[in-house]
Amino acid sequence: MNDRPHSDPLRNVLLLQGGGALGAYQLGVIEALLAGGKTPEWVVGTSIGAINGALLAGNQPHRRLERLRSFWETVSHGMARGDDPAAAGLIGLWQAWRTIVGGQPGFFFPRVGSYFPLGLRTDPGTASYYDVAPLRRTLENLVDFDFLAHSPIRLSVGAVDVESGRMRYFDSRNERIGVDHILASGALPPAFPAVEIGEQHFWDGGLYSNTPLEHVLGDRPRISSLCFLTTLWPTTGSAPDNLRDVLERAKDIQYGSRDETLLQVESEVHKLRQAVSLLAGRLPQTLHDDETRAAAALGCDSVFHVVRLEAPHLPGEDQTKDIEFVPERVQKRRRAGRADTEAALSGRGWIASAPPLQGLAIHNPRACSVVG
């Protein structure tokens, strides 16, 4: 059972990237979707996206926003930057240093002796700079994993198998999702340790792919969907002229710029699927042998509308923005996510039919984000 009206032909899907503190933008997106009657039927997330997804899917409807907000209140600490650029820069450096040295309440704390010697042998579950026991407790307190097992919202979380290097999505439709699956999706090395599930060890899925669209398009059966894709890392940017900006831009490219390529590739592949379906439907019955039917089965008529919701760049952001869990910045990102999503819902660009053989329609609403 889901909240989609019978008149709505598209399944609502929410795609949540990884990005640490930048994931506060996703909180605003979720608030606007629920308020706008677009409760996701399927959430696919990586890292912080997996955490937000678990908080949404793993709670009864009247508790979803309460638990999401409680999580962000738990992990948000620090001093506001203020309006003076020089002071803001110094405060930002101090906040980052404090997080690196002391950890983040409700999330992680430094592992004693982890920095030296680096070659000291331990086990995969402790080979990291930080211990995520606080995050485990936070999730156990805020996510109802028994409810998640039967939730009307399907949840998929991405992690990469350390040994094979392959991406894997743990899916509540096929298996019981527990706290270890969420921790595995956010186990970004060397900060956080690998998580053992079964006989394999897993790291943060963002190492392999930070945009989980391919999991949705590869799902069977393919169902026409309205996909809200949250983009936390800017795809484009200017050439940096100082080392601080170099470090930030490099991280943006590492975790964000594959979006464009992925969307282009998936668009072409899905166009071919529609072409196969079209041609198969025009073949005379006399040519419908086993081989032809097998080939025709590769096609489909489904249409996917992808609404890109891009988190804004806040003044003073640098390469440490993903650990900037300062309440002031968390609330700015949250407000931006809500404003962008409300604008997208009011525009409803997906109402228009997609052109023939365009099975993947990409919408880029240019909302004016509230970042002040």
N, C-alpha and C positions, 0 to 999 in steps of 0.2 A: 504493500500500500504506500502511496506517496501523495504529496500535496499538489500535484499538477492537475489543473482543471482538465476535464475531458475535452474541452475545446482546443487545448494546447497540443499540437501535434509533435512538438519537440521535447525530447528528454532533457532535463536540466543537469548539466555536468559542471563541476567546479574543479579546476586544475590549479594546484598550489605549488609554486616553486619553493626551493629552499633559499634562505638568506638571513638566518638568525634574527636579529632585532628588526630587520626590514619587514619581517612577517607581521608586524603590527598593522601594516597596510591591509593585510588579508582579513584582520578582525573587522575593519570598516567595510570591506567588501561583503563579508558574511552578514553583517548587520543590515546592509542595504538590500541584499538579496532576500533575506527573511522578511523584511518589512515590505518588500515589493512583490511578495507572493511567488518568488522564484526559489523556493527551498530546493537545494540540490538533491537529486536522486542518486547521484554517484559523485564521490569526492576522491580525487587521485592526488596524492601529495608526496613531497620529498622533504626530508629534514624538518625545518620549522613548519613547512606545509603539511607534513604528516602529523605533527603535533596539533596544529589547528584543526586538521581534518578529523583526528580522533576525538577532540573535544566537541566537535559539532556532531559527528555521527554516533559517538559513544555516550550520548545523554538524551533523556526524554525531551520533547520539544520545549516544555516550559523551563527547562534548566540549561538549554544550550548556550544562550548568550551569557547567562550568569556564570557558567563555568569557564567560558572563553575569557570573559573580562577578569575573572578571578585569577586565571593563569597569568595574564599580562600584568596584573597588579602585583602578583607574587614575585615576578622576575624583574620588575621595573624599579630601579633605584638610581639615585644620583642627583647631581645639581644642574639646574637650568643654566644654559649658556649665557643668557642675557643678550643685550643688543649691541654691545661694544665688540667689534670684530676681533680686536687684539685679545681682549679678555676671553671671548668665546673660544678662540683657538687654544689658549692655555688651559681653559677648563676642559675642553675636549680631550687634549692630551692627557690631562690628569685623570679623567674618567677612564680612558682606555688603559692607562697604566695600572690603575687600581683594579680594573677587571682582570687584566692579564696576571697580576701578582696575587690578587685575593679571590678571584672567581666571581660568581654571580649568585646571589641568594636564590634558593629554590631551583637552581639549575646545575651548577658545577662548582667544585673547589679544587685547588691545586693538589696534585698527588705528591706527597713528600718524597724527595730524592729522585724525581723523574727527570731532572735536567742534567744530572751528571752521575755516572758516566753514561753517555748515550748508547754505548754498545752493551750495557749490562743486560744479560738475558733475564727475561721474565716470562709471562704468558700473554697471549693475544688480548686477554680481557683486562690486562693492567698496563699494557705497553702504550701509555699516553701521558700527556702532561696533566690532565685533569681527571677527576673522578665525578661521574654523573649520578651518584647515589641520590643527591637532592632532587634531580629531575625525575628519577624513578619514583620517589615518594610523592612528588607533586602530581605526576600523572596517575598514580594509584589512587590519590585522593580526589582527583577531578574527573577522571574518565570511568564510566561504568562499563567495564569490559564484558560483563554478563549481558547488559543491554545491547552492546555493540554486536554481539554474536547474532542477534535477531533484529537489528536496527533496520528501519525502512530505508535508511541511507546506506548505500553500499560504500565501503571504504577500501581503497587500494593504496599501499605505501611502498615506495621504491627504495631498494638498497642494492649495493653491489657486492657480489660474492668475492671475498678477498682472494681466495685461492684460484678461482677460474677467471676472475675479472669480468664476469658477466652480470648484467642487470637482472634483478628479479623483483617482481611485484607480488607482495603478499596481499591477498584479496579476501575480504570478509565473505564473499560469495562462495569461496572454495575452502576456506579454513578459518579456524578461530584466531582472531588477532588479539595479541596480548601486549603487555607493556614492553617486552623485549623487541617486538617487531617495530614499535615506534622508536625505541632507542636506537635500533639498528639503522633505521632510515636517517637518523641524525648523527650517526657516529663519524664525525668528520675528523680524520687523522691529520696530524699527530695529536691534536687537542684532545679528542675523545677516543676511547678504546673500541676495538671491534667487539661486536656482540655475537655470541654463539647461539645459533638456532639450529636444532637438529645436530648435524655433524659438520656444519659449515659456519664460517665466521663472516660477518657482514659489516661493511662500512657505509657511510653516507652515500645515498644514491646520486647526489649531485656530482660526485666524482666522475660518474659515467654519463648521466643525462639529467640536467636540472629541470627540464620541461617535459612533463609526463604525457604529452599529447599522443605519442606513438602507441602507448598502452591502450588508450581509448579507441583509436582507429584500428588497432589490431584485434580488438575484442570481437567475439562472435556470440550471437548474431550482431551485425552492425545495425544500430538503431539511429535514425535521424536525431540529431542532438543539437542543443544550444550550449556551447562550451564557453564558460567564463575563465579565461586564462590570465592569471595574475603574474605579471612580469616585474620582478623585484630589482633586476639589474639592468641598467640602460644599455641598449644595443649600440647606440651611436654615442660619440663624444668627441671633443676636440683633442688635438695633439697636445699632450702635457709638456710644460716647460720647466717643471721642477720635480724632484724625486717623490714628494708626497703625492702629487697628482699622477705620477707614473705608476706608483703602487696601487692607487685606486683604480685607474683605468685598466691595468692589467687584470685586476680581480673582476671588474665588470665584464671584460671579454671572456675570461675563464668561465664564468658562471652564467653569462647572459647572451652573448652574441650568437650562440648556436641556434637561438630561437628562429631567426630569419631563415637560415638554411633548412631547419627542420620543417618549418611551415611550407617552404617552397617544395621540398621533396615530397612531403605527405600530400600536398595539393596535386602534384603531378601523378603520384601513385593512385590517388583516389579517382582522378580523372580517367585513368586507364581502367579502373574497376568499372566505372560507369559506362565506358566505351564497350567493354566486354559484354556487359549486361544488355546494352542497346543492340549490338550486333547479334548476340545470341537470340534475342527476341525476334529478329527478322529472318532467321534461318528457316527454310522450309522443313516440315516435319520429317521428310525423308532423310535429312542429314543429322537427325538427333540420335546419333549412336552413343556408346558409352564414353568414348574419348571427348566428343563434343559436349556432352552433358558435364563431364568433369571440368572441362575448360570453362564452360558457362558458369559453373559454381564459383569460380574465382571473381566473378563480377558482382556488383550490387547496385541498388538504386538509392541508397541512403544519402542524406545530405547533412553535412556538419557545418554549423555556423560557429565560428570562433571569434569571441569578443575579447580583444586584448585590453587589459586594464594595467596600465603602466605606472608603477610607483614613481613619484616625483623625486628629484634631487633636492635635498634640503640644503640651505646655506651652511657652509662650513663642513659638509660631509667630506670624509677622506677614506683611506683604506680600512679604517677601524669601524666603519659605520654599521657593520653587521654584528658588532658587540656593543653597540651604543644603546643600552637598555634604559636610558634616562627617561623618566616619566614625560617630560616636556616633548621629547622627540617621538616617543611612542604615541602620544596623543595626536601629534601633527600627522604622523603617518596614518593613523587610524582615521582621522577626519578626511584625509585625502582619499583613502580607499572608499569611504562611504560616499563622498561627493562624486568621484569618478563613476561609481557604480550606479548611483541615482541618475546621473546624466545619461549613461548608457541605456538604462531601463526606460527613460523617458524618450530617447531617440528611437528605440526599437528598430534598428536597421535590419534585423533579421526577418522582419515581416515580409519584405519583398522576396519573391521567389528567386532562387539562384539561377543564373543562366544555364542553358543546356550544357551538360558535361562539365559543370563546375560543382563537384561534390563537396568541395571545401571552400566555403566563403569566409573571408577574413574581414572583420570589422575593427577599425581603429578609431573609436570615439575620442575626440580631442577635447576632453573636459578641462575646465580650469580648476585644478586641484587646490583645495584649501590647505595651504601649508603654513599659514601665519598663526 
